[in-house]
Amino acid sequence: MNTVGERKRPFYVHPLALVESEQVGDRTRVWAFAHIMAEAHVGADCNIGEHAFLEAGARVGNNVTVKNGVSIWAHITVEDNAFLGPHCVFTNDPNPRAYIKKPAEALLPTLIRANATVGANATILCGITVGQYAFIGAGAVVVRSVPDFALVVGNPARQIGWMCPCAHRLSLQVSPVSTERCLCRHCGRMFAARIRIVNQKRLVEVGEDDSQESAVC
C-alpha cells in the first residue's frame, strides 16, 4: 500500500510490495514482491524492481536502478545514479557458515560508487569498491576493487578496457606506458590515463582531461 497510517507516501509502492522503511525518497518506485526492510535507506527517484530485497542497513542513493531479483545486504552502499542489473549478487560475509552467527562488525562493507554499472548476473564479493563510472560485464565475478571508468569481465573478473560516462568503450590501453589521452567519438569528452606510483606499485588512473592534446577514441 502507498500509505503509512493515514499519511500518503511521497513515492510509489506496488500493492504486492512490502516497504517497512521510513527512509525512502520522493518519486522512488517499488515494484511487485520487492521488500525494503526497516532501517534500509533508499534515495529519491530510484527504481526498485520486482523481487528485489533491501536488508536493514543497506544504503541506496538517488536515481539508482535496482533491477529484478537483486538483494542488497547490510553494509552495502550504492551511490547516486548506479545501475544494478538483473539478478546481480552482493555478499557481506567473506567466510559464512550457517552455524556461526557473527556480529555486525565482522561483516565487510562494499561500496558501489556513483554512476557505476553492474551487469546482469554479476557477483560482487564483499570488502571491495567498484569505482565511479566503472562497468562490470554480465556474469563477471568481481573479487577485487575496480578503478574508476574501468571495464571488467569474466571469472575472476579482469580489466579489459575503460568506459566513458556515455556507456561506450574508450580505446585507451588498460596499462599505458606513459600518459595517454583520447577523445570519445560518441560524446566528445576528453580523457587522460596517467601513471601514479603508490607504495611502490604502479597504478593507472583515468579521468576527464582539459588538455588540448587529443586523439579520437
Number of C-alpha atoms within 10 A of each C-alpha: 13 18 12 11 7 7 8 11 17 15 17 18 20 16 12 14 21 19 23 15 17 15 17 26 19 16 16 22 19 28 22 17 19 24 23 27 19 16 18 23 21 26 20 20 20 25 22 27 22 21 18 23 24 26 20 18 17 23 22 26 22 21 21 25 23 27 21 23 20 24 22 26 22 21 22 23 20 26 21 22 21 25 22 25 22 21 20 24 21 18 21 21 17 12 7 12 9 5 6 8 9 11 7 11 8 11 18 17 20 23 18 27 21 21 21 26 24 26 20 20 19 25 23 25 21 22 19 17 20 26 20 22 26 27 30 29 20 18 20 22 22 25 16 16 17 22 21 23 25 26 24 25 20 16 13 13 21 18 16 13 18 24 21 24 17 12 15 14 19 21 16 21 13 16 17 12 11 11 13 18 23 22 22 21 14 14 12 13 17 22 23 20 23 17 17 14 9 8 7 7 8 11 13 19 17 21 15 15 16 11 11 8 12 16 15 15 18
